[in-house]
Amino acid sequence: MILQVIKLIGEGHTVSWFINSNTLTTWDGNIAQIWTIDGAEVQRYRFHKLYMISRNPKVDVIVLGGTMIKKKPKGYIINAGGEILDEVKPFVEWSLDGERLAGYTKNSDEDKILKIWRFSNFHLDEITELKLKKSIKRVAWMVSTEHILVQYSNENKVHVIDLEKGKSAETLTVKGELTQFAPSPTDNIVAVGGSDGEVKLWELVAGKKGRFKRKETFKINYKKPIERIKWCSPSHLLINAGGEIHLLEIVSGETLQYGTGK
């Protein structure tokens, strides 16, 4: 049964729902549109280039990151009514509780800077700004908001960054070029994947002076490059290995192939 047909301006390559599921965003790399579930357009934004979209997991806001016409690259925090609440870095990652936002840039003179904000009652406050040693490629929050995972450009490891000290508390690696990493939503466990098809699970055990000790708890090789890793439960991972979608049960090690996709 079709509930509603929405006519888009662009091709609509990507669709993302606000957390309340009554409002959605479509974008094709240049034009982002916000819609109600009834098919009414709320707002549209035109970009020279749109890099990413990230939704808050608890509150009805999203971040659109990109370059608007004749403007510098920025991220725009937008509510379900289409109102721009604030501006941040063009690449962001929300914490699992939706109360922290990490932002950074790429390919600029500021690409070694990581900013952390607190988000509460639709208001943003800067907590800290870290000047890291190398250019940032991507970040991901751990369960605890005291640490964040950072991969630097042209580096084949993931750093567990202590946000208070601004230093690496441990590093995580995988066979081949590191292509993906995903922290568990419930535990201090990080899944990492590489170009050789290997997926590893690292458990991070708190050590002395704010550092961690890493412990390898699981390893499997799909023989194809790991393109995406996503936790779908505390014991299950969805893995894209060379376009093949696998469901991995990490306790038993059983893996099922579900076909192909992105």
NUTISE-325073 format. One record per residue (C-alpha): residue in one letter; chain; x, y, z. Coordinates in steps of 0.02 Angstrom, whole numbers. Example, Ala and Ser with C-alpha at 12.3 -4.5 7.8 and 13.67 -1.06 7.14 Angstrom:
<nodes>
(node 'a', 'A', (615, -225, 390))
(node 's', 'A', (684, -53, 357))
</nodes>
This chain:
<nodes>
(node 'm', 'A', (0, 0, 0))
(node 'i', 'A', (70, 171, -51))
(node 'l', 'A', (45, 304, 82))
(node 'q', 'A', (111, 454, -14))
(node 'v', 'A', (205, 498, -174))
(node 'i', 'A', (328, 643, -161))
(node 'k', 'A', (393, 731, -316))
(node 'l', 'A', (575, 781, -291))
(node 'i', 'A', (672, 921, -373))
(node 'g', 'A', (830, 816, -391))
(node 'e', 'A', (858, 630, -404))
(node 'g', 'A', (840, 601, -217))
(node 'h', 'A', (985, 482, -195))
(node 't', 'A', (970, 478, -6))
(node 'v', 'A', (823, 482, 115))
(node 's', 'A', (842, 511, 302))
(node 'w', 'A', (703, 519, 431))
(node 'f', 'A', (697, 636, 579))
(node 'i', 'A', (688, 532, 737))
(node 'n', 'A', (499, 560, 756))
(node 's', 'A', (469, 475, 586))
(node 'n', 'A', (343, 609, 535))
(node 't', 'A', (471, 714, 442))
(node 'l', 'A', (603, 662, 317))
(node 't', 'A', (746, 736, 217))
(node 't', 'A', (793, 694, 38))
(node 'w', 'A', (953, 748, -47))
(node 'd', 'A', (1048, 716, -209))
(node 'g', 'A', (1215, 800, -173))
(node 'n', 'A', (1158, 977, -213))
(node 'i', 'A', (979, 1002, -154))
(node 'a', 'A', (911, 948, 15))
(node 'q', 'A', (723, 951, 46))
(node 'i', 'A', (625, 925, 207))
(node 'w', 'A', (453, 845, 192))
(node 't', 'A', (309, 798, 306))
(node 'i', 'A', (243, 621, 297))
(node 'd', 'A', (91, 692, 205))
(node 'g', 'A', (202, 748, 61))
(node 'a', 'A', (208, 935, 100))
(node 'e', 'A', (377, 1018, 72))
(node 'v', 'A', (434, 1107, 230))
(node 'q', 'A', (596, 1184, 167))
(node 'r', 'A', (733, 1163, 38))
(node 'y', 'A', (918, 1206, 41))
(node 'r', 'A', (1030, 1224, -111))
(node 'f', 'A', (1213, 1176, -95))
(node 'h', 'A', (1359, 1191, -213))
(node 'k', 'A', (1405, 1023, -138))
(node 'l', 'A', (1321, 927, 3))
(node 'y', 'A', (1441, 814, 99))
(node 'm', 'A', (1337, 727, 229))
(node 'i', 'A', (1178, 719, 332))
(node 's', 'A', (1174, 665, 513))
(node 'r', 'A', (1019, 650, 622))
(node 'n', 'A', (1014, 666, 810))
(node 'p', 'A', (964, 495, 883))
(node 'k', 'A', (852, 569, 1018))
(node 'v', 'A', (790, 741, 962))
(node 'd', 'A', (707, 805, 803))
(node 'v', 'A', (858, 890, 725))
(node 'i', 'A', (979, 849, 585))
(node 'v', 'A', (1143, 920, 524))
(node 'l', 'A', (1170, 957, 340))
(node 'g', 'A', (1355, 977, 303))
(node 'g', 'A', (1416, 1055, 143))
(node 't', 'A', (1455, 1211, 44))
(node 'm', 'A', (1312, 1328, 5))
(node 'i', 'A', (1329, 1444, -144))
(node 'k', 'A', (1468, 1574, -115))
(node 'k', 'A', (1496, 1515, 65))
(node 'k', 'A', (1628, 1418, 158))
(node 'p', 'A', (1598, 1234, 204))
(node 'k', 'A', (1486, 1224, 359))
(node 'g', 'A', (1366, 1113, 450))
(node 'y', 'A', (1189, 1175, 483))
(node 'i', 'A', (1085, 1112, 629))
(node 'i', 'A', (905, 1109, 568))
(node 'n', 'A', (744, 1064, 659))
(node 'a', 'A', (593, 973, 587))
(node 'g', 'A', (513, 1141, 546))
(node 'g', 'A', (657, 1184, 429))
(node 'e', 'A', (733, 1316, 544))
(node 'i', 'A', (922, 1330, 550))
(node 'l', 'A', (965, 1330, 736))
(node 'd', 'A', (1154, 1347, 728))
(node 'e', 'A', (1310, 1323, 622))
(node 'v', 'A', (1447, 1195, 654))
(node 'k', 'A', (1587, 1106, 561))
(node 'p', 'A', (1539, 1026, 393))
(node 'f', 'A', (1572, 847, 454))
(node 'v', 'A', (1491, 792, 618))
(node 'e', 'A', (1450, 641, 725))
(node 'w', 'A', (1316, 635, 860))
(node 's', 'A', (1348, 540, 1021))
(node 'l', 'A', (1234, 392, 1056))
(node 'd', 'A', (1133, 491, 1184))
(node 'g', 'A', (1115, 639, 1066))
(node 'e', 'A', (1190, 758, 1193))
(node 'r', 'A', (1362, 781, 1114))
(node 'l', 'A', (1414, 832, 940))
(node 'a', 'A', (1589, 812, 867))
(node 'g', 'A', (1634, 918, 716))
(node 'y', 'A', (1782, 932, 598))
(node 't', 'A', (1833, 986, 423))
(node 'k', 'A', (1926, 898, 282))
(node 'n', 'A', (2059, 959, 161))
(node 's', 'A', (2081, 1129, 241))
(node 'd', 'A', (2203, 1218, 357))
(node 'e', 'A', (2087, 1173, 502))
(node 'd', 'A', (2073, 987, 468))
(node 'k', 'A', (2172, 942, 625))
(node 'i', 'A', (2045, 1027, 739))
(node 'l', 'A', (1908, 927, 826))
(node 'k', 'A', (1770, 1026, 911))
(node 'i', 'A', (1651, 953, 1040))
(node 'w', 'A', (1483, 1034, 1082))
(node 'r', 'A', (1348, 998, 1210))
(node 'f', 'A', (1172, 995, 1138))
(node 's', 'A', (1027, 1023, 1258))
(node 'n', 'A', (852, 1096, 1236))
(node 'f', 'A', (892, 1133, 1053))
(node 'h', 'A', (1040, 1239, 1108))
(node 'l', 'A', (1224, 1213, 1069))
(node 'd', 'A', (1370, 1253, 1185))
(node 'e', 'A', (1552, 1222, 1143))
(node 'i', 'A', (1639, 1109, 1269))
(node 't', 'A', (1814, 1093, 1200))
(node 'e', 'A', (1924, 1112, 1046))
(node 'l', 'A', (2064, 988, 1019))
(node 'k', 'A', (2212, 1017, 905))
(node 'l', 'A', (2262, 844, 848))
(node 'k', 'A', (2426, 789, 768))
(node 'k', 'A', (2359, 743, 597))
(node 's', 'A', (2216, 778, 477))
(node 'i', 'A', (2052, 695, 527))
(node 'k', 'A', (1973, 568, 410))
(node 'r', 'A', (1824, 513, 516))
(node 'v', 'A', (1765, 499, 696))
(node 'a', 'A', (1642, 394, 797))
(node 'w', 'A', (1580, 407, 977))
(node 'm', 'A', (1602, 267, 1102))
(node 'v', 'A', (1471, 228, 1234))
(node 's', 'A', (1559, 343, 1355))
(node 't', 'A', (1568, 524, 1296))
(node 'e', 'A', (1738, 539, 1383))
(node 'h', 'A', (1821, 457, 1232))
(node 'i', 'A', (1800, 465, 1044))
(node 'l', 'A', (1870, 360, 902))
(node 'v', 'A', (1972, 452, 770))
(node 'q', 'A', (2052, 391, 609))
(node 'y', 'A', (2180, 508, 533))
(node 's', 'A', (2204, 529, 346))
(node 'n', 'A', (2338, 416, 271))
(node 'e', 'A', (2349, 314, 431))
(node 'n', 'A', (2301, 132, 451))
(node 'k', 'A', (2238, 132, 631))
(node 'v', 'A', (2101, 200, 743))
(node 'h', 'A', (2146, 306, 894))
(node 'v', 'A', (2045, 305, 1055))
(node 'i', 'A', (2057, 490, 1102))
(node 'd', 'A', (2040, 545, 1283))
(node 'l', 'A', (1941, 706, 1265))
(node 'e', 'A', (2002, 778, 1430))
(node 'k', 'A', (2187, 754, 1390))
(node 'g', 'A', (2173, 766, 1201))
(node 'k', 'A', (2287, 615, 1180))
(node 's', 'A', (2273, 439, 1113))
(node 'a', 'A', (2235, 311, 1248))
(node 'e', 'A', (2252, 160, 1131))
(node 't', 'A', (2256, 114, 946))
(node 'l', 'A', (2160, -19, 849))
(node 't', 'A', (2217, -104, 688))
(node 'v', 'A', (2162, -233, 560))
(node 'k', 'A', (2246, -331, 420))
(node 'g', 'A', (2264, -230, 260))
(node 'e', 'A', (2204, -51, 238))
(node 'l', 'A', (2080, -1, 374))
(node 't', 'A', (1918, 40, 285))
(node 'q', 'A', (1783, 37, 420))
(node 'f', 'A', (1761, 47, 608))
(node 'a', 'A', (1606, 45, 717))
(node 'p', 'A', (1593, 54, 907))
(node 's', 'A', (1465, -52, 998))
(node 'p', 'A', (1311, 45, 1056))
(node 't', 'A', (1316, -43, 1226))
(node 'd', 'A', (1495, -93, 1268))
(node 'n', 'A', (1676, -39, 1250))
(node 'i', 'A', (1695, -149, 1096))
(node 'v', 'A', (1747, -86, 925))
(node 'a', 'A', (1728, -179, 760))
(node 'v', 'A', (1859, -137, 629))
(node 'g', 'A', (1868, -197, 449))
(node 'g', 'A', (1999, -193, 313))
(node 's', 'A', (2031, -202, 128))
(node 'd', 'A', (2086, -385, 142))
(node 'g', 'A', (1913, -435, 208))
(node 'e', 'A', (1963, -454, 390))
(node 'v', 'A', (1844, -399, 529))
(node 'k', 'A', (1908, -390, 707))
(node 'l', 'A', (1823, -352, 871))
(node 'w', 'A', (1928, -261, 999))
(node 'e', 'A', (1874, -248, 1180))
(node 'l', 'A', (1941, -96, 1272))
(node 'v', 'A', (1978, -126, 1455))
(node 'a', 'A', (2012, 26, 1564))
(node 'g', 'A', (2191, 34, 1625))
(node 'k', 'A', (2296, 154, 1727))
(node 'k', 'A', (2309, 343, 1700))
(node 'g', 'A', (2159, 349, 1584))
(node 'r', 'A', (2230, 226, 1458))
(node 'f', 'A', (2151, 69, 1387))
(node 'k', 'A', (2214, -106, 1358))
(node 'r', 'A', (2149, -183, 1197))
(node 'k', 'A', (2097, -365, 1187))
(node 'e', 'A', (2053, -454, 1026))
(node 't', 'A', (1892, -551, 1055))
(node 'f', 'A', (1841, -606, 880))
(node 'k', 'A', (1910, -616, 703))
(node 'i', 'A', (1838, -671, 535))
(node 'n', 'A', (1891, -646, 354))
(node 'y', 'A', (1767, -623, 210))
(node 'k', 'A', (1904, -619, 75))
(node 'k', 'A', (1829, -460, 3))
(node 'p', 'A', (1853, -276, 52))
(node 'i', 'A', (1748, -222, 200))
(node 'e', 'A', (1642, -76, 140))
(node 'r', 'A', (1527, -52, 290))
(node 'i', 'A', (1501, -115, 468))
(node 'k', 'A', (1344, -79, 568))
(node 'w', 'A', (1288, -144, 738))
(node 'c', 'A', (1106, -200, 735))
(node 's', 'A', (1108, -273, 913))
(node 'p', 'A', (1239, -299, 1049))
(node 's', 'A', (1279, -469, 973))
(node 'h', 'A', (1247, -445, 787))
(node 'l', 'A', (1337, -349, 650))
(node 'l', 'A', (1284, -310, 472))
(node 'i', 'A', (1437, -316, 360))
(node 'n', 'A', (1456, -263, 179))
(node 'a', 'A', (1601, -363, 106))
(node 'g', 'A', (1630, -319, -76))
(node 'g', 'A', (1445, -284, -101))
(node 'e', 'A', (1389, -442, -12))
(node 'i', 'A', (1282, -415, 143))
(node 'h', 'A', (1317, -530, 291))
(node 'l', 'A', (1237, -545, 462))
(node 'l', 'A', (1368, -594, 590))
(node 'e', 'A', (1324, -667, 761))
(node 'i', 'A', (1480, -628, 862))
(node 'v', 'A', (1452, -753, 1004))
(node 's', 'A', (1441, -909, 895))
(node 'g', 'A', (1536, -837, 747))
(node 'e', 'A', (1394, -889, 630))
(node 't', 'A', (1377, -779, 476))
(node 'l', 'A', (1234, -777, 351))
(node 'q', 'A', (1238, -698, 178))
(node 'y', 'A', (1083, -599, 132))
(node 'g', 'A', (1126, -548, -46))
(node 't', 'A', (1205, -391, -116))
(node 'g', 'A', (1186, -206, -80))
(node 'k', 'A', (1267, -48, -14))
</nodes>
